[in-house]
């Protein structure tokens, strides 16, 4: 019995005829074969050449023979040679004009053959790639349906009852007309086909050590994340939004990796420097992925290392430099034909990019008319005065499952912030969120928290991050006497220390334990945005110092000693 991807067969939205044919194929073909339901792929954009995007209801992969693409059509089909036109017959006496179904399949098969060949390394290995139209409710004449639609490229009602023989006949038919290229072992093209069709279906993520154990846990993406990855195989440009914890960064990384495996040169970018470093680390084994934050891209392409011009330190001049001067240098360099070009651009935390930057990124496409762009964003996490317009936001795909935070943290966020409404949490209950008074002083409050977490709770200092609503230069945390009980605070990454980060710099990242501090110097609206962005970084435990409480929390007296 052949394997099937997905293992449950075609989705419920597929036509009944497709589901019936898929089941018959799985039962009839040997176990070396793989059946891909709803096969979709996006090919590279090569100027002057047709797109290699393609799709088929079913794809049959045999490591010994090659690939067959099958489209299943209910009802009948007719070809008018006088007008060279095709018509679908849905019911007796009724028909409608359609595009040539065989031409579309032939184009898809040629594109897939070349795409698999491009993915293979280190040698040429292009398999046989054939196609057929399946008509399970009709009988095809022995002469076929037209000059380009012989009976040998059709599987009709009788053929469905003899699938092994018909599949063998199709492989023989196309092996004679377009034999495989290269003398490499079939394992080379098979590996490329698995990357194309199998790997995207199951994404596994390594989580940090859980608080209650040292073993690593592997989690599969939720159904809506997998659905988004599936849908993106059919869209060249899309925006994807979701509340904190719904997996946007993970999906951005995985989509960039998938595109790279399909032969695209990919730019994976964001606003935050720390997040850019994390994206680069996550894709360091993908040679076709360039991962770096937006201003680093501007710096490199704009040639600022050669200019030897210092970055302004005065706050207003510094802001103008990063918001306008540095991006303008990227745009000027691209206009001169300098810098890299990409087939696809994937942006994480897209709400942080300024409106004027989007056209600059678009000009990095190798082929602007065919460029691929996916933007992941959450307007509620924008810490600018106004969230910028994200391309495609009016038709954005929505993620509604939180798998980062425990149920306790998720419920706490949902009570305070409307951005979590309608989002379900699938994580364990976890420990309750703690509200810690900062009486009699901040250093004593933080000392109490660290002693509870590290000495009594057994949490490693490296797994704790203190997030402040202030910039590092204005925060009182790093000026506190050190050590604070069992650990030292650090603005760097020294092992065995508790990290201190601004909420702005930590966006898009996560930690096992987060201590939230110093939001009281901001307006109520700003506090809400910072609270949401900071508290949602905690995977397993959240501690809120009362100088980080929201106004409504203070009104209820939370965190105050009696």
N, C-alpha and C positions, 0 to 999 in steps of 0.2 A: 504494500500500500504506500502510495506516495505521501510525502510530507506536504503540509499546507501552511502558508503564511498569509494572514494570521491563522493560528491553529484551529480556531472556531469556524473558519471559512469566511465567505463574503459577509459583509455587514448586513444588518437587517434592511438597510436602505437599498441594497442591490436588488435588481430585478429577479423574480422567482426563477426565470430561465437560467440566469447566471449561477444561482445557487445550486440548481439541479445539475448543471453541467460540471460545476466544480466538484460536487460530490461524486459524480460518475468518474471523473478523471482520477480523483484520489483513490477510488476503489480499483480502478483498472490498471494504473501505471505502477511500475516497480518502485521499491522504497528508495532507490538511488535518485529518483526524480523529486523535484520541488515544484509546487504549484503556488504562484503568487497571485492572490486575489486583489483586484484593483491596482494593477501595476502602474506606477506613475514615476516619471523622472524628468529632471530639468537638465538639458545638455548645455555645454559651454557655448558662449556667444562668439562666433568667429565672423569678423567683418567680411561681407561678400558671400557668405554661405548661409543656407537656410538654417533655421533653428533646429536643434536636435531634441527639443522637448517631445515627449511622447506619452502615450497611455494605451492601455488595453484592459479589457474586462478581466482577462486571465493571461498569465504567462507560464508556460511549461518549460522548466529548465532540466535538461538531462546532461550530466557531465560528460557522457560518451558521445552525445549527438549534437547538442547546441541548445538554442532557445526558439520557442514558438510563441507568437503572440496571437491570442484568440479574442475576437469580439463576438458576443452572443446576441443574436437578434431574434426577438419573438415575431411571429407572423411570417409573411412572405416577402419576397423581394423580386423586383423586375427591372430589366434593362431595356431601354428603347434605343435601338441602334440608329434610328433616323435622327434623333435629337441628341444622341450620346448622353442620355439622362437616366438617372436611377430613381425608382419609386419604391417606397415601403408600403406593403399591403397589410394594414393592421387588422382588418376584418373583411369578410367577403363583400365586394362591391366598393370598398373604401381604400384609398391610397393617398400618399402624400410625397412630394418630391424631396429627395435627400441628396447630400453630397456623396461622391463616390466612396463607398466604405472600403473598397480594396486599395484605392490610392492612399487613403489615410493610413491604413495598416502597413502598406509597403514603405511609406515614408518613415513611420515609427520604427519598423524593423531595421531599415538602413541606419537610422540615427542611433538606435541602441547598439548595433554592431560596432559602429565607430566609437561610441562612448565607452563601451567595455574595452575596446582596444586601446583607447587613450588612458584608461585607468590602470592597465596592466603594466607591470614593471618586473623584471628589467628587459623583457623581450616582447616581440609582437605575438599576439595570440587573439585573433578575432574569430569567434565561433560562428558556426552556421546560425543565421537568424532568419527564421521564416515566419509565416503568418497564415491565418485562415479565418474565414467567417463561419461561425457556427449557426445553423438554422435548424434548431431541434424540432420545429413544428412544420417543416416543409420538406419536399423532395426536390433535389436539384437534378435537372436533365443531364444526361451523360455528356452532352457537348458543353456543359457549363452555363454560365449566365452572361457571357460576353467575351470579347477578345482578351481582355486582361483579367477575366474571372473564370478560368477553367474549373472543371469539377474537382481537379486535384487540389484546389485552394479553398474548397468548401467542405464542411462537415454537416451533412443534412440529417434528417430523422433516422435514416438507415445507418449513417456513419456513427451516430451517437451510440447505437447498439453494438458497434464494433470499434470502440475507441482505440484499443492498443494497435490494431492494424492501421487505422486511419492516421494515428500519430506517427507510426513508423513510416507510412507512405509520405507524409508531409516532410519529415526529416530527409528522406531520400530525394524527394522532389527538389528541395532547396539546396541540398548538398551538391546536386548536379549543376544547378544554375549559379550558385554563389558559394563555392566551397570555403571552408575555414582557411584562414591565412596564418602563416607562421608554423614552425615545427616544434613549438614549445609544448610541454605537457598541458593537458586540459586544466590542471589545477590552477594555472595562472589566470585564465579567464573566469574560472569558477570562483576564485577568491574575489575578483573584481565584482562579479555578479552578486556575491553574498554581501559585499560592502554596499552595493547599490540597493538591494531589495530586502536583505535580512537584518543587517545591523540597525537601520533606522527604527525598526519595530520595537526594539527593547533597549532602553537606555538605563544603565545602572550607575548609581551615584554613591560615592564613598562619603559617609558622614564622619564627623569627628567622633572621638571616643565619647560614649555616653557617660553621664555622671555616675551611674550605678555599675559600670563595668568597663573593662579595658578593650573588649573585643570590637572589631570593626563590623558594621552592619551594612549590608547592601540592600538598597531599596529600589524598586522599579518606579518609574514615573506613573502618576495617576492617569486615569482614563482621559481626562480632558487635555492633559499635556501631550499624550500620545496622539490624540485626535488633532491637536494643533500641528504637530510635526507632520502627520499624514496630510493635512490640508495644505500645508506650505509646500508639499511636493507638487502641487498643482497651481500655485500662485507665484508669480515672479516678484510681486511687491505687496507687502502687507504690514499693518501695524497690529501689535499684540499687546493688550493691556491687562493688568491684574493687580490686585492688592498685594501688599508686602507678603512674602512667603509663598506665593503661588508658583514659583519656579521660573521666573522670567530669565534670570541670569543663566541658569542651567540650560534652559531651552536655547538661549542665544549661543552659548558655547557649543551645544550639540548640533545646532543647525549649521554653524560655521564649519564644524568638523565634517558634517554630512556633505555640504557643498564642496569642500576641499576634496573629499574622497570621490566625488563625481567629476573631478577635473577642473573645478573653478578656482581662480585666484580670489581670495576672500580678504576683505578688510573687516576686522572685528574691533569696534571702537566704543568709547564711552566718554564721560566727562571726568570722572574721578581718577586721580593718579593711582591710588591704591587698588581700585577696582581694575584699572588697566593692567597693573602688574599681575593681578590674579587671573585675568583673562589670558595674558601671555603665558603664564605658568600652565594653565589648563590646556593650552593648545600648542605647547612647545614641540610636540612630536608631529605636528602637521606642517609640512614645509610650504604648503600653499596658503596657509593662514598667516596674515600679518595682524598681530594683536597689540594695540597700544592706545593710550588715551588720546583724545582729540588734540590737546595742546602739544603732546609729544610728536604727533604726526605733523602738526604745523611747524614745530621746531626743526624736525629733521628735513622735511621737504623744502622749507623756507631757507635752509642753509644757515641757521643761527650759530652753529658751532664755528663757522668760518668768519662770521661777522664780529665775534668777540665783544658783543655789546651787552653790558650788564642789564639785568632785569630791574626796572624801577622799584624802589622800596617805598616811596610815598604812596599811601593807599589808593588815592584817586588815579594817579599815573599808572600804578600797578594794574588796576582794574581795566583801564583803557588798553594797556598793553596786551592783556590776556583776552579781552572781549573783542578788540578791533585790530590792533597792530599785528599780532601773531597770526590770527586767521587770514588777514589780508595778504600776508607774505606767502601763505599756502596757495591762495587763489592766484597770486601773481606768478608763482613758480609753475603752477599747472598751466596757466595761459601761455607760458613760454615753452611748454612741452616737456617740462622737467618733472621728476618724481615718478612713482609707480602708478600703474593703472590696474583696475580690478574688474572682475566679472560680477562680483557680488559684494554688497556692503551690509553688514549686520551691526546694528547699534543697540547697546544696552543702556538703560536709564536715559532713554531718549528725551524725557521731559526736561532734562537739564541743558540741552543744547539750545543755543539762541537761534531765532528764525533765520538770521542772515547766514548761518553756517550750513544749512541744509543744501542750498544750491552749490556751495563749495564742495561738499561731499559728492554730490551728483556728478560734478565735473571730473571726478576720479574714475568714473566708469570707463572701461575700455570701449564699450559700445553703448552709448547713452540710450538708444532706442530699445535695447534689450537688457539693460542692466537689472540685476536682481537686488532688491532692498527689503530687509526685514527690520522693523523697529520695535523694540520692547520698551514699555514705559508704564509709569503710574503717576498721573498728574498730582495725586495727593502727596507724593514725596518730593515735589519740586520745592526747593528752599530759596528760589529766587522770588522776587516780588510777584511775578506773574509767570505761570507755566507757559512755555512756548507752544506753538501749534505744531503737532507732530504730523508728518505726512501720512495720509490715510487714516487719521484718527476717527473720521466720521463713519468708517466702515470697519473699525477695529475688531479683531477677534478677542474674546474675553476669557480669561482664566478664572475659575471660581473655586479652586481647591487649595487650601493652605496645608502644606506638608512640612514647613520649616519649624513652626512654633508648636509647643505643646498646647493642649486644649486650654489649660489654665491661662497661658499668655494670650492665646487667641481670644478667649472670652473677655479678658481684661481690655484688650484693644477694641473689641467690638462695642463694649460699653462706652468707651470714650470717643471713638472715632467712626464717623459714618462710612469711611472707606472700606470697612470690613463687613458691611452689611451684604448679605447674599453670598458670602464666602463660607464654605464648609471646611472644617478642620478634621483631618484623618489621623492626627498624631495621638499618642497616649495622653492621659490626663495631666501628668507632670505635677510639680510642686506648686503651691499657691504663690502668686506674686507677692513680694515683700515690700512694704512701705517703711522706710527707716527714717526716724527723726534725726535732724542734724544738730540736736542739742546734746551737750552744751557747746559743741564746736564741730566743724566739718571733719577735722582730722580724727577726732574720737569716734564720730559716727562711722567713718570709713574703716577705722581700725576694728570696730565691733563687727562690721559686716565681713571683713576679710578673715577674722578669727573664726566666725561661724562657718564660712565657706571652706576655708583651707584646713584649719586645725580640727574642727568637728565634722565637717562635711566631706573631707578628703578630696576636695577639688584641687587640681593643679593650678598654680598661678598663671601658667601659660594659657589656660582655658578661660580666663576671666578678662573682660575688657571693660574699662570705665569710659563711658561716652559722655562728653560734656557738650553743652549747648554753646560754649564759647570757643573762640579760636585758641590754639595752644598758648599763644603769648599772653592772653588775657585770663587764662584759667588759673584758679588758685590751687589746683590739685598738685601740680608738679612742684609748687613752692612749699608743700607740707613737709614737716620733718620726716626723714627716712631712717630706717624702714617703718612702715605702718604695720606694727604687729608682725605677722609671719611673712610679709613680702614687701618688696620695693615696687614703687611705681616707675614706669619708664615711658618716654615718648618714642623710644625705638622698639627693637625686637629682641632685647636681651633675654636669653633663656632663664627661666625661673622667676621672671618678674611679671607683674600685672601691667598690661598695656593701657595707656591713656590715649584716647583719640577724640577728635571732634566728630560730632554726628555727621557733619557734611562730608568729612574725609572717609567715613566708614560706610557710606551708603553703598548698597549692592553687596556688602560683605556680611558675615555672620559670625557669632561666637556661641560657645556652649552657655556661658553665663555673661549677662550684661548688667552693669551697674549704671544707672542713669543719673546724671547730676547737672547742676548749674543751668537750669532753664529760666530762673526767676528774673533775669535781667532783660527779658524780651517781652514784647507785647503778647496779649492773649492769643492772637491769631498765629503769631510766629511760634509760640510755645506749642500749640497743637501740631503744627507741621513738624517741629523738631521731635516732639514726643512720639509721634507716629513713626517717623523715620528711625529714631533711635531704639525705642522699645521693641520694634519688630525685628531687630537684628538678633534677638536672643532666641536660641534654639530650645534650651531646656529650663533656664531659670532666669527670672528678671527681678532685680532689686531697684527700687526707686527711692533715691534720697529726697527728702521733702523739699529741698530747693529745686527739684525738678517736677514738682506736682503741677498739674493743670489747675487753673483757677477754680473750676467746679469741685476738684478734689480737695483743695484747701478749704472751700466753703463747707465741706462735710467734715472737716477736722481730721482728715487722714494724715498720719505721720506725726501728729503732735503728741508729745508726752502728756499724760494726765497729771 
